[in-house]
Amino acid sequence: MLKEKLAQVPNKPGSYQMRNKDGIIIYVGKAKNLHRRVNSYFNRTQTGKTAKMVSEIADFTYIVTATELESLLLEINLIKEYNPKYNVLLKDDKSYPYIEYIENPYPKLKVSRYLQIRKKDHKKLFGPYPNAYAARRIVNLLNRLYPLKKCDGNPKKVCLYYHIGECLGYCEKNIDEEKQEKMQEDILAFLNGNDKILKDKILEKMESYSKALNFELALELKKELDYINIVLSKQKITLQDLTNRDCIGYYFNNGYISVQILFIRNGKIVGGHTDLFPIVSDLEEEMDSYITRFYARHEIPKEILLSEEIASSVLQNYFENKIIVPQKGQKKNLVQMATENAKINLENELELVLKKEYFTEDANEELRKILNLDTLDRIDLFDNSNLFGDWSVSGMVVFKNGVPAKNEYRKYKISFDKNDDYGMMREVIYRRYQRALVEKTELPNLIIVDGGIGQIHACKEVLDALNLPIKVCGLKKNDKHRTNDLVDGDTLELVNIQKDSNVFHYLTRMQDEVHRYTITYHRTVRSKGSISSVLDNIPGIGAKRKKELIKTFGSVTKMESASLEELSKILPKDVAISLQDYLKSRKEDQNKKNL
C-alpha cells in the first residue's frame, strides 16, 4: 500500500508529514519536488538518525503548495503545532536578552528578551547579548551614571534617587530638558558603539567621588571600568560600516550538523550561538528549517551572511533579500571564521553528544525492547508524598525519548484519601488522564509508578475505567531507598535488568527525578500550610492579607525575623503588633519544649 501511495505523490512543491503506526507525526519536511523527496527515504539505503526514523514510518501525508516558499511557511507552522520527535530541536528555547531604551513617557533602560519586546519599541533595541549577566551589568552601570527613571509606577513625590542626583524628578515633572537630551544622546551613542563616552563618564565620576573622599564608591566604579575594558577587548573590530549583521557557518560530518552564528553589531562581534544536531533529511532542507525557526525567536538583522551551499532561493525570498553570499574580502573571511568555529565545535562536542545519546535515547530504546513495546516516545512517572495525611501531594514527571520534558511536569494537591497511598494514586491518575482525554493531549506509551503491586493495581484500575490500554510498571526501592526492581504491570513479575546496565541507570535517573520534583513540591506546600495555620490564630488577618503575607515572606522563620515596619506594609499596625507578639510567644514555647 505504501509503495502505491509513493507512486502517486505529485512532482510539485509542498510539505510532507511522516507518521508512525499510531498516526502520530514524527517528522515534518518541505520539498521543491514532493515526489522525489518523499520517495528518497524508501528507495535508497539510509544510515544514522534517518534510518531510525524510516524504520518507524507507517504512513505519510503531504500538502501541495504553489511555491517552495509557501511550503517552508507551512513546514514552520506544522512543526510548531506538532513538535515532531525527529525535527531539529533548537538547543535553547529562550530568545537572547537585549537592552531596551524606552524614551516615552520617561527615559528608562531595561533588559528584555526579544520575544517580550513590543514591536513599537524596536527602534531603541540593542543587542543581542549572549551573556545576560553582561547586559544587566551594563544597564545597572548606566543607571548609576545617568539620572534615568529607576522606580516603577508614578510616585507622587521625588525619592532618594532624586536627592542623590541619580534621577531628574520625573514624578514631579521637574525636568531639565537640556540635561535629559544630553543624557539620551550619550547613552544611545554608547549603545551604538561609542565606548569612549562611557569610559570618560566613569573616570569623571571616579574623580568626583575621590575629591569627596568617597573612596569605596570610586573603587566600585574602577571595577566597572575594568570590566568594561575586558568585555570590549574581546570584541574584535571586523567591519567599519557599523551595519548590524549575523554570519552563519556550518560543518557536516558523521550524520551531524554543527552551526555557528556570529552576532556582529556596530562593526564588532558581540557574541555567538552554536548548535549541534543530527540530520534526517538533505542538507539544504535541514538548514532552511533551522535558520527560519531560529529567526522566529530572534531579531532579524539588516544582513545575514551565508556560504553559497546553504544560501537557497527559498531563504532569499523568506528574508526578503537580506541574505548575502560574500565572494571576497572581510565578509568572506567572517563566513570562513564561522565555518571554522562550527567545525571545531563539532569535533569537540560530538563525542559528548553521542555519549549523551547512549545514556538517553539508546537506554530508552533498550527499555522499549525489554518491555516488548512497539513505541516508547513518552514515559509518565508518578510519586506521592505526604506526612500523616497533612499536605498530601503527587508529582508527575515526563521523559521523552530518554530526556526530561520539564514543561510537561505536573503537580497535584490531593483532595481525597489523604492517608491512603493507593487512594492518592487513583485520584492523581484519574485527574491526569481524564483531563488528557477531554483536552485530547498527548498520552504516554508507558506509566511508571513509584511502588509495587498495590500502586500498579490502583493505577490500572483507573486506566481500565477510562478505557486506556497504557502499559504500567512499578519501580520498587530497597531498604536504603535506592532503586531496586522494576515490576511489570501485566505479569506482576520482576523484570530481569542487570544492576550495572545502562537501562537500570536510566530507571534510577527517572525515579530520582520524580522523587526530587514531588518532595520539593511537598516542602513548598507544607511550608505555606504551616504559615497559613499560624496566621489563622491572628484576629484581623483574613484570606487576602494571609495570601499577601505568604507571597511576601514564604515561611514562618522569615516572618519571625521581619521588622514591625515590614509587617506594617501589609497589615494595620495593631494587627502587625499582634502577629509579632504571637510569633514571639510561639517561638518561646517551642524553645521550652526543646529543653
C-alpha positions as CSV (number, residue, x, y, z in Angstrom):
1,M,0.0,0.0,0.0
2,L,2.8,2.4,0.9
3,K,4.5,1.6,-2.5
4,E,1.4,2.5,-4.4
5,K,0.9,5.7,-2.4
6,L,4.6,6.8,-3.1
7,A,3.9,6.5,-6.8
8,Q,1.0,8.9,-6.6
9,V,2.9,11.7,-4.9
10,P,3.0,14.7,-7.3
11,N,6.1,16.4,-8.7
12,K,5.2,19.7,-7.0
13,P,6.4,21.7,-4.1
14,G,4.8,21.2,-0.7
15,S,5.2,19.9,2.9
16,Y,5.2,16.2,3.9
17,Q,4.5,14.6,7.2
18,M,5.9,11.2,8.3
19,R,3.6,9.3,10.7
20,N,4.2,6.2,12.9
21,K,1.8,3.3,13.3
22,D,-0.3,5.3,15.8
23,G,-0.8,8.1,13.2
24,I,1.5,10.5,15.2
25,I,3.6,12.9,13.1
26,I,7.2,12.1,13.8
27,Y,8.8,14.3,11.1
28,V,7.7,17.3,9.0
29,G,9.7,18.4,5.9
30,K,9.3,20.5,2.8
31,A,10.5,20.0,-0.7
32,K,10.7,21.6,-4.1
33,N,9.6,18.3,-5.6
34,L,7.5,16.2,-3.2
35,H,7.7,13.0,-5.3
36,R,11.4,13.0,-5.5
37,R,11.9,13.9,-1.8
38,V,9.4,11.5,-0.2
39,N,10.5,8.6,-2.4
40,S,14.2,9.2,-1.5
41,Y,13.5,7.9,2.0
42,F,12.5,4.5,0.7
43,N,14.5,3.9,-2.5
44,R,18.0,4.1,-1.0
45,T,19.9,2.8,2.0
46,Q,19.7,5.2,5.0
47,T,22.0,5.5,7.9
48,G,22.1,7.1,11.4
49,K,19.0,9.1,12.5
50,T,17.4,8.9,9.1
51,A,17.4,5.1,9.2
52,K,15.9,5.1,12.7
53,M,13.1,7.5,11.5
54,V,12.4,5.5,8.4
55,S,12.1,2.3,10.5
56,E,9.2,4.0,12.4
57,I,7.3,5.3,9.3
58,A,4.0,3.5,8.8
59,D,2.4,6.2,6.6
60,F,2.8,9.7,5.3
61,T,0.7,12.6,4.3
62,Y,1.5,15.7,2.2
63,I,0.1,19.1,1.4
64,V,0.9,20.6,-2.1
65,T,1.7,24.3,-2.2
66,A,2.1,26.8,-5.1
67,T,5.7,27.7,-4.3
68,E,8.6,26.4,-2.3
69,L,8.4,29.5,0.0
70,E,4.8,28.5,0.8
71,S,6.0,25.0,1.7
72,L,8.6,26.4,4.0
73,L,6.0,28.6,5.8
74,L,3.7,25.6,6.1
75,E,6.5,23.4,7.5
76,I,7.2,26.1,10.2
77,N,3.6,26.1,11.3
78,L,3.3,22.3,11.3
79,I,6.5,21.9,13.4
80,K,5.2,24.5,15.8
81,E,1.9,22.7,16.1
82,Y,3.0,19.0,16.3
83,N,6.6,19.3,17.7
84,P,7.7,16.1,15.8
85,K,10.4,14.0,17.5
86,Y,12.8,13.9,14.5
87,N,12.7,17.6,13.6
88,V,15.6,19.8,14.8
89,L,15.1,20.9,18.4
90,L,16.7,24.3,19.0
91,K,19.2,24.0,21.9
92,D,17.7,26.9,23.8
93,D,14.0,27.8,23.7
94,K,14.7,31.3,25.1
95,S,15.5,34.3,23.0
96,Y,18.6,36.3,23.8
97,P,18.4,39.4,26.0
98,Y,18.5,42.9,24.6
99,I,18.9,46.3,26.2
100,E,15.8,48.3,25.6
101,Y,15.9,52.1,25.7
102,I,12.4,53.4,26.5
103,E,12.1,57.1,25.6
104,N,8.5,57.9,26.5
105,P,6.9,58.8,28.8
106,Y,10.2,58.8,30.7
107,P,13.7,57.7,29.7
108,K,14.4,54.2,31.1
109,L,16.6,51.2,30.4
110,K,15.7,47.6,30.9
111,V,16.9,44.2,29.9
112,S,14.3,42.3,27.8
113,R,14.1,39.1,26.0
114,Y,13.4,39.6,22.3
115,L,10.1,37.8,22.3
116,Q,8.9,40.0,25.2
117,I,9.6,43.3,23.4
118,R,6.7,45.2,21.8
119,K,7.1,45.9,18.1
120,K,6.9,49.6,18.6
121,D,10.0,49.6,20.8
122,H,12.3,48.0,18.3
123,K,13.9,51.3,17.2
124,K,15.6,51.5,20.6
125,L,16.8,47.9,20.8
126,F,20.4,47.0,21.4
127,G,21.9,43.5,21.3
128,P,21.7,40.6,21.3
129,Y,23.8,39.9,24.5
130,P,24.5,36.2,24.6
131,N,25.8,36.9,28.2
132,A,22.7,38.0,30.1
133,Y,24.9,39.0,33.1
134,A,26.8,41.5,30.9
135,A,23.5,43.1,29.7
136,R,22.3,43.5,33.3
137,R,25.6,44.9,34.5
138,I,25.7,47.5,31.7
139,V,22.2,48.6,32.5
140,N,23.0,48.9,36.2
141,L,26.1,50.9,35.4
142,L,24.3,53.3,33.1
143,N,21.6,53.7,35.8
144,R,24.3,54.7,38.2
145,L,26.0,57.1,35.9
146,Y,22.9,58.8,34.4
147,P,19.7,60.2,36.0
148,L,17.3,57.8,34.3
149,K,13.9,56.9,35.8
150,K,14.6,53.9,38.1
151,C,11.4,53.3,40.1
152,D,8.2,51.6,38.9
153,G,4.9,53.3,38.6
154,N,4.3,57.0,39.2
155,P,5.1,58.1,42.7
156,K,3.6,61.5,43.8
157,K,6.9,62.7,45.4
158,V,10.5,62.5,44.4
159,C,12.5,59.7,46.1
160,L,16.1,59.2,47.3
161,Y,17.4,58.8,43.7
162,Y,16.4,62.4,43.0
163,H,18.2,63.7,46.1
164,I,21.4,62.0,45.3
165,G,21.4,63.2,41.7
166,E,20.5,59.8,40.1
167,C,17.0,60.9,38.9
168,L,15.7,64.1,37.3
169,G,12.5,64.0,39.3
170,Y,10.2,62.6,36.6
171,C,7.3,62.0,39.0
172,E,7.0,65.8,39.8
173,K,7.8,66.6,36.1
174,N,10.5,68.9,37.3
175,I,12.8,68.0,34.4
176,D,15.8,69.8,32.9
177,E,15.0,69.0,29.2
178,E,18.5,70.0,28.1
179,K,20.1,67.7,30.6
180,Q,17.7,64.9,29.5
181,E,18.6,65.3,25.8
182,K,22.3,65.2,26.5
183,M,21.9,62.1,28.7
184,Q,19.9,60.4,26.0
185,E,22.5,61.3,23.3
186,D,25.3,59.9,25.4
187,I,23.5,56.6,26.3
188,L,22.4,55.9,22.7
189,A,25.9,56.8,21.4
190,F,27.4,54.2,23.8
191,L,24.9,51.6,22.9
192,N,25.6,52.2,19.3
193,G,29.3,51.5,19.8
194,N,31.0,54.7,21.1
195,D,32.8,53.2,24.0
196,K,34.8,56.4,24.8
197,I,31.7,58.2,26.1
198,L,31.1,55.7,28.9
199,K,34.8,55.4,29.9
200,D,35.0,59.2,30.1
201,K,31.9,59.3,32.2
202,I,33.2,56.7,34.6
203,L,36.5,58.5,35.0
204,E,34.6,61.7,35.7
205,K,32.5,60.1,38.4
206,M,35.6,58.4,40.0
207,E,37.3,61.8,40.2
208,S,34.2,63.3,41.7
209,Y,33.9,60.6,44.4
210,S,37.6,60.7,45.2
211,K,37.5,64.5,45.8
212,A,34.6,63.9,48.1
213,L,36.6,61.2,49.9
214,N,34.1,58.5,48.8
215,F,36.9,56.1,48.0
216,E,34.7,53.0,48.2
217,L,32.3,54.3,45.5
218,A,35.3,55.3,43.4
219,L,36.7,51.8,43.8
220,E,33.4,50.2,42.7
221,L,33.5,52.3,39.6
222,K,37.1,51.4,38.9
223,K,36.0,47.7,39.0
224,E,33.2,48.6,36.5
225,L,35.7,50.3,34.2
226,D,38.0,47.2,34.3
227,Y,35.0,45.0,33.5
228,I,34.0,47.2,30.5
229,N,37.6,47.1,29.2
230,I,37.7,43.3,29.4
231,V,34.4,43.0,27.6
232,L,35.4,45.4,24.9
233,S,38.8,43.8,24.4
234,K,37.1,40.6,23.4
235,Q,35.1,42.3,20.7
236,K,37.2,42.2,17.5
237,I,36.5,45.1,15.2
238,T,35.6,43.4,11.9
239,L,33.9,45.9,9.7
240,Q,33.8,49.7,9.5
241,D,30.2,50.3,8.1
242,L,28.5,49.7,11.5
243,T,25.8,47.5,9.9
244,N,24.1,45.0,12.1
245,R,24.6,41.6,10.6
246,D,24.7,37.9,11.5
247,C,27.2,35.5,10.0
248,I,26.3,31.8,9.7
249,G,28.7,28.9,9.2
250,Y,28.2,25.2,9.3
251,Y,30.1,21.9,9.2
252,F,28.7,18.5,8.4
253,N,30.2,15.1,9.4
254,N,29.2,11.7,10.7
255,G,25.5,12.5,10.2
256,Y,25.6,15.6,12.4
257,I,25.5,19.4,11.5
258,S,27.3,21.9,13.6
259,V,26.1,25.5,13.2
260,Q,27.8,28.7,14.4
261,I,26.1,32.1,14.2
262,L,28.2,35.2,14.9
263,F,26.3,38.3,16.1
264,I,28.0,41.4,14.6
265,R,26.7,44.8,15.9
266,N,28.2,48.2,15.1
267,G,31.2,46.6,13.5
268,K,32.0,44.3,16.4
269,I,31.4,40.6,17.2
270,V,29.3,40.8,20.4
271,G,28.8,37.0,20.8
272,G,27.6,33.9,19.1
273,H,25.2,30.9,19.1
274,T,26.1,27.3,18.5
275,D,24.0,24.2,17.8
276,L,24.8,20.6,17.0
277,F,22.1,18.2,15.7
278,P,21.6,15.1,13.7
279,I,20.5,15.3,10.0
280,V,17.5,13.2,8.9
281,S,16.8,15.0,5.6
282,D,19.1,16.6,3.0
283,L,21.4,19.5,4.0
284,E,19.5,22.3,2.3
285,E,16.2,21.3,3.8
286,E,17.6,21.0,7.3
287,M,19.4,24.4,7.1
288,D,16.4,26.1,5.7
289,S,14.3,24.8,8.5
290,Y,16.9,25.6,11.2
291,I,17.6,29.2,10.1
292,T,13.9,30.2,9.7
293,R,13.0,28.7,13.1
294,F,16.0,30.4,14.7
295,Y,14.9,33.8,13.5
296,A,11.3,33.2,14.5
297,R,12.7,33.7,18.1
298,H,15.5,36.2,17.4
299,E,15.9,39.6,15.8
300,I,16.5,39.6,12.1
301,P,19.5,41.9,11.4
302,K,20.0,44.0,8.3
303,E,22.2,41.4,6.7
304,I,22.7,37.6,7.1
305,L,26.0,36.3,5.7
306,L,25.9,32.7,4.4
307,S,28.1,30.4,2.4
308,E,26.9,29.6,-1.2
309,E,26.0,25.9,-0.3
310,I,23.2,26.9,2.1
311,A,22.0,30.3,0.6
312,S,19.0,28.8,-1.1
313,S,16.5,30.8,-3.1
314,V,13.7,30.0,-0.6
315,L,15.8,31.7,2.2
316,Q,16.4,34.7,-0.1
317,N,12.6,35.0,-0.5
318,Y,11.8,34.4,3.1
319,F,14.2,37.0,4.4
320,E,13.4,39.5,1.6
321,N,16.9,39.6,0.1
322,K,18.7,40.1,3.4
323,I,20.8,37.0,2.6
324,I,24.3,37.9,1.4
325,V,26.8,35.4,-0.1
326,P,30.2,37.2,0.1
327,Q,32.7,36.3,-2.6
328,K,35.8,38.0,-1.1
329,G,37.1,40.5,1.5
330,Q,36.2,40.8,5.2
331,K,32.7,39.4,4.8
332,K,34.1,36.3,3.2
333,N,36.6,35.9,6.0
334,L,33.8,36.2,8.5
335,V,31.9,33.3,6.9
336,Q,35.1,31.2,6.9
337,M,35.6,32.1,10.6
338,A,32.1,31.0,11.4
339,T,32.6,27.8,9.4
340,E,35.9,27.0,11.2
341,N,34.2,27.6,14.6
342,A,31.4,25.2,13.6
343,K,34.0,22.6,12.7
344,I,35.8,23.0,16.0
345,N,32.5,22.8,17.9
346,L,31.6,19.5,16.1
347,E,35.0,18.0,16.7
348,N,34.9,19.0,20.4
349,E,31.2,18.1,21.2
350,L,30.4,15.1,19.0
351,E,31.8,12.6,21.4
352,L,29.8,14.1,24.3
353,V,26.6,14.2,22.2
354,L,27.0,10.5,21.2
355,K,27.6,9.6,24.9
356,K,24.5,11.5,25.9
357,E,22.5,9.6,23.3
358,Y,23.8,6.4,24.6
359,F,22.6,7.2,28.1
360,T,19.2,8.6,26.9
361,E,17.9,7.5,23.5
362,D,19.7,4.2,23.4
363,A,18.7,3.4,27.0
364,N,15.1,4.3,26.2
365,E,15.2,2.1,23.1
366,E,16.6,-0.8,25.2
367,L,13.9,-0.4,27.7
368,R,11.3,-0.5,24.9
369,K,12.6,-3.8,23.7
370,I,12.7,-5.3,27.3
371,L,9.1,-4.4,27.8
372,N,8.1,-5.5,24.4
373,L,6.6,-2.2,23.4
374,D,6.1,-1.1,19.8
375,T,6.9,2.5,20.6
376,L,8.3,4.3,23.6
377,D,8.3,8.0,22.8
378,R,6.9,9.2,26.2
379,I,7.0,7.9,29.8
380,D,5.0,9.5,32.6
381,L,6.3,8.8,36.1
382,F,4.3,9.4,39.4
383,D,5.3,9.7,43.0
384,N,3.2,10.5,46.2
385,S,4.4,12.4,49.2
386,N,2.6,13.0,52.5
387,L,3.1,13.5,56.2
388,F,0.4,11.7,58.3
389,G,-2.2,12.8,55.9
390,D,-1.3,16.5,56.0
391,W,-0.4,18.4,52.8
392,S,-0.6,15.3,50.6
393,V,0.7,15.8,47.1
394,S,1.7,13.9,44.0
395,G,4.1,14.8,41.2
396,M,4.3,13.7,37.6
397,V,7.5,14.0,35.5
398,V,7.8,13.2,31.8
399,F,10.6,11.7,29.8
400,K,10.5,11.9,26.0
401,N,12.9,9.8,24.1
402,G,15.1,9.5,27.2
403,V,15.2,13.2,28.0
404,P,13.2,15.1,30.7
405,A,10.4,17.2,29.2
406,K,10.2,19.7,32.1
407,N,7.4,21.8,30.5
408,E,5.2,18.7,30.8
409,Y,5.8,18.2,34.6
410,R,2.7,18.5,36.7
411,K,1.9,18.9,40.5
412,Y,-1.2,17.6,42.2
413,K,-2.6,18.6,45.6
414,I,-4.6,15.6,46.9
415,S,-8.2,16.2,47.8
416,F,-9.4,12.8,49.0
417,D,-7.9,9.7,50.7
418,K,-5.0,11.7,52.1
419,N,-4.0,8.8,54.4
420,D,-4.3,6.2,51.7
421,D,-1.3,5.8,49.3
422,Y,-3.4,3.7,46.8
423,G,-6.3,6.2,47.0
424,M,-3.9,9.0,46.3
425,M,-2.6,7.1,43.2
426,R,-6.2,6.5,42.0
427,E,-7.0,10.2,42.4
428,V,-4.0,11.6,40.6
429,I,-4.2,9.0,37.7
430,Y,-7.8,9.8,37.2
431,R,-7.3,13.6,37.2
432,R,-4.3,13.4,34.8
433,Y,-5.8,11.1,32.2
434,Q,-9.4,12.1,32.3
435,R,-8.3,15.6,31.5
436,A,-6.0,14.3,28.8
437,L,-8.9,12.6,27.2
438,V,-11.1,15.7,27.4
439,E,-8.4,18.1,26.1
440,K,-7.0,15.4,23.6
441,T,-3.4,16.0,24.8
442,E,-0.6,13.5,24.3
443,L,-0.7,10.2,26.1
444,P,2.3,8.2,27.2
445,N,3.4,4.8,25.9
446,L,4.4,3.8,29.5
447,I,3.4,4.8,33.0
448,I,5.8,4.1,35.9
449,V,4.5,4.4,39.4
450,D,6.8,4.7,42.5
451,G,6.0,1.4,44.3
452,G,5.0,-2.2,43.8
453,I,1.9,-4.2,43.0
454,G,-0.5,-2.2,45.1
455,Q,0.3,1.0,43.3
456,I,0.2,-0.8,39.9
457,H,-3.3,-2.1,40.7
458,A,-4.5,1.3,41.7
459,C,-3.2,2.9,38.5
460,K,-4.6,0.1,36.2
461,E,-8.0,0.2,37.9
462,V,-8.4,3.9,36.8
463,L,-6.9,3.3,33.3
464,D,-9.3,0.4,32.7
465,A,-12.3,2.6,33.8
466,L,-11.1,5.2,31.3
467,N,-10.6,2.5,28.6
468,L,-6.9,3.5,28.2
469,P,-4.6,0.5,27.3
470,I,-1.4,2.0,28.5
471,K,1.4,-0.2,29.8
472,V,2.1,0.3,33.6
473,C,5.2,-0.7,35.6
474,G,6.2,-0.1,39.2
475,L,9.6,0.9,40.5
476,K,10.4,-0.6,43.9
477,K,13.1,0.7,46.2
478,N,15.2,-1.3,48.7
479,D,15.5,-0.6,52.5
480,K,18.2,2.0,51.7
481,H,15.7,3.9,49.5
482,R,17.6,3.1,46.3
483,T,16.1,1.9,43.0
484,N,15.9,-1.9,43.2
485,D,13.3,-3.6,41.0
486,L,11.1,-3.0,38.0
487,V,7.7,-4.7,38.3
488,D,5.8,-5.5,35.0
489,G,2.2,-4.4,35.4
490,D,0.9,-7.1,33.1
491,T,2.6,-10.1,34.7
492,L,3.2,-8.6,38.2
493,E,6.7,-10.2,38.0
494,L,10.1,-8.6,38.4
495,V,11.7,-7.6,35.1
496,N,15.2,-9.0,34.8
497,I,17.5,-6.0,34.5
498,Q,21.2,-6.1,35.4
499,K,22.0,-3.5,38.1
500,D,25.1,-2.3,36.3
501,S,23.3,-1.9,32.9
502,N,22.5,1.3,31.1
503,V,18.8,0.7,31.4
504,F,19.0,0.3,35.2
505,H,20.8,3.6,35.5
506,Y,18.2,5.2,33.2
507,L,15.4,3.9,35.5
508,T,17.3,5.2,38.6
509,R,17.6,8.7,37.0
510,M,13.9,8.8,36.3
511,Q,12.9,7.6,39.8
512,D,15.3,10.1,41.4
513,E,13.8,12.9,39.2
514,V,10.2,12.2,40.1
515,H,11.1,11.9,43.8
516,R,13.0,15.2,43.7
517,Y,10.2,17.0,42.0
518,T,7.5,15.7,44.3
519,I,9.3,16.2,47.5
520,T,10.3,19.8,46.5
521,Y,6.6,20.5,45.9
522,H,5.6,18.8,49.2
523,R,8.1,21.0,51.1
524,T,6.6,24.1,49.5
525,V,3.1,23.2,50.3
526,R,4.0,22.2,53.8
527,S,5.8,25.5,54.4
528,K,2.8,27.5,53.1
529,G,0.4,25.3,55.0
530,S,2.4,25.9,58.2
531,I,2.3,29.7,57.6
532,S,-1.4,29.5,56.9
533,S,-2.2,27.6,60.1
534,V,-0.2,30.2,62.2
535,L,-1.9,33.1,60.6
536,D,-5.4,31.6,61.3
537,N,-4.7,32.4,65.0
538,I,-4.4,36.2,64.5
539,P,-7.5,38.4,64.5
540,G,-7.6,40.8,61.6
541,I,-5.8,38.6,59.1
542,G,-8.3,37.4,56.5
543,A,-7.8,35.5,53.3
544,K,-6.4,38.5,51.3
545,R,-3.9,39.5,53.9
546,K,-2.9,35.9,54.5
547,K,-2.2,35.4,50.8
548,E,-0.1,38.6,50.7
549,L,2.0,37.6,53.8
550,I,2.7,34.1,52.3
551,K,3.7,35.7,49.0
552,T,6.0,38.2,50.7
553,F,7.7,36.1,53.3
554,G,7.3,32.5,52.2
555,S,8.0,31.0,55.7
556,V,7.3,31.4,59.4
557,T,11.0,31.9,60.0
558,K,11.3,34.8,57.7
559,M,8.1,36.3,59.2
560,E,9.6,36.0,62.7
561,S,12.7,37.9,61.7
562,A,10.7,40.7,59.9
563,S,10.6,44.1,61.4
564,L,7.4,45.8,62.5
565,E,7.8,48.3,59.7
566,E,8.0,45.4,57.1
567,L,4.9,43.7,58.5
568,S,3.1,47.1,58.6
569,K,3.4,47.4,54.8
570,I,0.8,44.6,54.6
571,L,-1.1,44.8,57.9
572,P,-2.5,47.6,60.1
573,K,0.0,48.5,62.8
574,D,-2.1,47.0,65.6
575,V,-2.5,43.7,63.7
576,A,1.2,43.6,62.9
577,I,2.0,44.0,66.6
578,S,-0.4,41.2,67.5
579,L,1.3,39.0,64.9
580,Q,4.8,39.8,66.3
581,D,3.7,39.1,69.8
582,Y,2.1,35.7,68.8
583,L,5.2,34.7,66.8
584,K,7.5,35.6,69.7
585,S,5.4,33.6,72.3
586,R,5.2,30.7,69.9
587,K,9.0,30.6,69.5
588,E,9.5,30.8,73.2
589,D,7.1,27.8,73.7
590,Q,9.0,25.8,71.1
591,N,12.3,26.6,72.8
592,K,11.0,25.4,76.1
593,K,9.8,22.1,74.6
594,N,13.3,21.6,73.1
595,L,15.0,21.9,76.5
